[in-house]
Amino acid sequence: MSASQTLLFTLLFCCGERCLAQLKYSIPEEVKKGALVGNVAKDLGLDVSALRNRRCRIVSEAQDGLFAVNTNDGVLYIHETIDREKLCEKNTDCFVDLKIVVENPLEVHYVTVEILDANDHSPSFLEKQKLIEIAESTAPGARFQLPAARDPDVGVNSVQRYKLSQNDHFSLDIRNSGDDKIPFLVLQKQLDREKKANHILILTAVDGGTPSKSAQLNLTVKVLDINDNRPVFSKDTYSVQLQENALLDKIILKVQATDPDEGPNGDVEYAFGDDMTSIALFAIDRNTGEIRVKGHIDYETADVYKLDVQASDKGQPPMTTDCRVIIKVQDVNDNEPEILVTSLSSMVPEDSKHGTVVALITVKDSDSGVNGKVICHLTENVPFELKPSFKENVFSLVTKNTLDRETVSHYDISVTATDCGDPPLSTSRILNIQVSDVNDNIPEFPHNSLPLYLTENNSPGKSIFSVSAVDKDLNENAAVSYHLIRGEGENKDLTSFLNIHAETGEISALKSFDFERLKTFQFHVVATDSGSPPLSSNVTVNVFILDQNDNAPVILYPVSSNGSAEGVEEIPRNVNAGHLVTKVRAYDADIGYNGWLLFSLQQVTDHSLFALDRYTGQIRTLRSFTETDEAEHKLLILVKDNGNVSLSATATVIVKLVEPKEAFAASDVQSAAAEDEDSHVTFYLIITLGSVSLLFLISIIVLIAMQCSKSTDYTSKYLPEPNYDGTLCHSIQYRSGDKRYMLVGPRMSVGSTIVPGSHANTLVLPDRRKTSDEPKGPGSDWRYSASLRAGGVMQSSVHMEESSVLQGAQGVLVQNWPTASSAADAEGGEVSPPMGAGVDSNSWHFRYGPGGPGAPQHLKPGEVPPEAFIIPGSPAIISIRQNQGGEDDKSDFITFGKKEEAKKKKKKKKEKKDKKDKGKDDGDE
């Protein structure tokens, strides 16, 4: 065996197959796991090679798991760490008994293991600190028992001695009681609590192990007091500053008195003296000496307080002392400024001069110093200001800008007074100031001129229009009355038929207007307020009479001697299909669709013989006549306009078929009469055209003079547009400033041909007097008129096409028209837009602004641009024709006077000659 293992004895018993043996080993505690205890197989003499097969094991153990046997070599080793104090507690001897069994043959062996003590524990006290109270009057030599230390180890490893820390008043005495050692504290010197109230000592317990271990106990010796000292304040006089309006229960300061004694002898209580003011405003904590705010502190009431405070202990008898507390109150900016208005004018005229005094204001502040200094100011962006007076805190509220009641009629002026405290306090007061009205605004109409579109045949006495002017003033200054300005001449006559309500501005007409007599006029309305002095303004009302379909068509041809619309036409029986029998001519005084006439056959003897052109009224044959056809045919033609409610008239044409010779004779008689009539007409035409030419030259001279002077105030010129085919047309033209306007109505001609894609129907009248990019509307001085009547000798022919457009270069009226075109008929005349083809006023459209440069967008290459033609204010005859090839027709002309008349005569003679030749040919046949 090794040195750490001791085999005490071995007993062997053999009995048959069973052998018994007992072994004893000794090991110290706290040995590591796996440490060798002893080789049981070797000590028992067992065969190690057969040990594994014999299943050597521990079958009985008081403490399971502390030991184990290796079945391969039979070594007994420590399986768990062993703590002797836990295993055997206070016992001096500590043993563990084991039973080892080996089979084949069965053997039982007993092993006892002794656990040896190790110094693995330190001494310990039950308490960390120990308080010992000793009166300062205790005599030296007194003994006080101290707690003993405990050590779980036994023997020399237990507590062996005590020691006390070094001090001047105490010593240590040890008393042995069996195995225990009890320490005692012995007083060596008189104690004085006022010098040292507590003595701190350390008691140390040491065991006998190697190395030795120890434990310490802190000893506090408290010296008990007797009442032999008076309380003492830290200061004789306390001084503190306190802001007014301090919060209730706020701690102002803490007075402190000390008493060297202990316990009740050293406990100090505080109280005020007999000052009742102090008791009402302040309170003192009896135990801590804290002085708190009890009432409202106001600097304006008192700025300093003096308090007497007493301190006393609780000894018997108690001992007292006193001190003085001075509290200085600091002013706080706790009073807002006050604003007093001593004089106020609540109504201020809007025409008040700058510096007019509106109110007198006084401000004050109850605080003192900078807290009582006040600064005043007004709301921003008001036409008022504050001016300080020679007296402090007195101000005048005066006007600084011009007042305008119409812009702002009421001011809520906020006067704010702010003191200079920190933080500053302010107060505000609202002054309500009304701006009284002065008649400084004229009545205003929404526009300088107003258009009035009035349908003709209005009911007399009823309202036709209403004007309204607004006056920004108030009450009587804004009460507007209306009246008409009676003009001179024609306007005076017209305004005499108008009446206006003085209060409402309702305008009523006293008579019914007729578009065919009057198309436009203007009058002026004056609006006057009731102020003093009254102010007024006027507006120009431009009246446009709108046409109604109130005129039935009038048959111009045929007309019998008794005035009825009935005529007889004789034609040769041998005429071919398409022969022009006659032409029904009619006139309608209305314009636009109301004057656009359509022709239709109501009754006819034979529908296969005659056809009526819907638009021109021309009656032509549909086929050649036969011997079976009747010699006389009656045609009833209905002429109606295109108004909403159409009006109509009828004409009767009796067509007689005659032999060719009779027709020629009748034709010669009619030709002779026509030549006589033409000779008289020619004379009158020469005189008329001469006069017109003279007027035209004068107009040219005036126009040149106006161009030189660059004047924009042009009077109206009229461009007559005659129609030679018997169906009259209207053209309405006017100028306004530098704008020129033209309105033409179309009419379809007999045999009219519409050329798709042609734009020859567009007529542009540029004003070459002035070019301006600024668009302008027609002024109030424009004029227009119907320039032609039936029987006119001038001709103005314009090719029109479907949805034709009349457009001006600058501000010229644009009107869309129904399909219209013109082409030569059997009589050699061209049909211009008739009077009945005017524009309905409700469908007028105006285009403002400069025309584009160059040719208009709708002109094709080769077409003549409208700008190439200038129509001055004279009866010029303009005929513009173009064929589809873009070449100008030889019939394009601009002629005046005799040249046109000569051309007409030449044309008539040619027609007569053709008829004669045709009649001869028929006779030869």
Protein Blocks (a to p, Z undefined) as FASTA:
>chain_A
ZZkbccfbdcdddehjbccddddddddehiaehiafbdfklmnopafklmmmnopadfbd
fbghkaccdfknopacdfbdcdfklmnomafbdcdddddddehiadddddddddddddfb
ccddfbfbdcddddfkbcehiacdddddddfbghjllcfbdcddddfkbccddddehjbc
cdddddfbdcdfklombdcdddddddfbdcddddddddddddddddfbdcddfbfbdcdd
ddehiaehiafbdcddddfbgcjllpccddddfbfklmmmpccdfklopacdfbdcdfkl
pgcdcdddddddfbdcddddddddddddddddfbccddddfbdcfbdcfkbcehiafbdc
ddddfbghjllpccddddehiabdcdddfbehiacdddfbdcdfklpmcdcdddddddfb
dcddddddddddddddddfbccddfbfbdcddddehiaehiafbdcddddfbehjllmcc
ddddddehjlmmmmmmgccdfklopacdfbdcdfklombdcdddddddfbdcdddddddd
ddddddddfbccddfbdcdfkopacddddddfkbcehiafbdcddddfbgcjllmccddd
fbdfblklpccdfklopacdfbdcdfkbcfbdcdddddddfbfbdcddddddddddddfk
lmmmmmmmmmmmmmmmmmmmmmmmmmmmmmmmmmmmmmmmmmmmmmmnopabdcdddddd
ddfehpacddddddehjaccddddddddehiacdehiaklpccdddfkbccfbdcdddfk
bccddfbdehiabdcdddddehiacddfbhpacdddddddddddfkopacdddfklcccf
klgccdedjddehjdfklcehiacfklpccdfbdcdddddddfkopacfkbccdehjlmm
mmmmmmmmmmmmmmmmmmmmmmmZZ
